Amino acid sequence: MKFSVVIHAAPYSAQAAHSALRFSREVLAQGHEIYRLFFFGDGVHNASRLAVVPQDEASLQADWEDLITEQKLDSVVCVTSALRRGILNATEAKRHELDAVSIRDSSEIAGLGQLIDAVTHSDRVVNFG
């Protein structure tokens, strides 16, 4: 079965982002496919490379990046949500004349068309948050 996962919750503010990560890992472990991860609203904070967590705590952002990289998943961050929350890639930073890139390399910034595409090409779309 082909899944897409939409993450609405920021890391550390609710259990939803961690639950989405655990769900994604389990789906893959059971032999299913993840067509796309889509970070939306406050969920875009899961793709931030600027968050720093205490050394004795797990970094949910790093855990997402590890999963995305290891499994070669398509990971999209909603452009409108990202810009409002300071999550920028090099293109958006340049366009808005800012000097910082804050998105992790494992994700890309794109529009809601990518979410519509995910809905169209997935057997199930699961939302967290």
ZISULHU-V298948 format. One record per backbone hydrogen bond with DSSP energy under -1.0 kcal/mol. CO is the residue of the C=O (numbers start at 1). NH is the residue of the N-H. Records with the same first field share a line. If there is no record, write none. Layout:
CO: NH / NH
This chain:
1: 33
2: 123 / 124
3: 35
4: 126
5: 38
6: 128
7: 40
15: 19
16: 20
17: 21
18: 22
19: 23
20: 24
21: 25
22: 26
23: 27
24: 28
25: 29
26: 30
27: 32
28: 31
33: 3
36: 5
37: 76
38: 7
39: 78
40: 43
41: 44
42: 45
43: 46
44: 47
45: 48
47: 104
54: 57
59: 63
60: 64
61: 65
62: 66
63: 67
64: 68
65: 69
66: 70
67: 71
68: 73
74: 37
75: 108
76: 39
77: 110
78: 82
79: 83
80: 84
82: 87
83: 86
88: 102 / 103
89: 93
90: 94
91: 95
92: 96
93: 98
94: 97
102: 49
104: 107
108: 77
110: 79
111: 114
112: 116
113: 117
114: 118
115: 119
116: 120
117: 121
124: 4
126: 6
128: 8
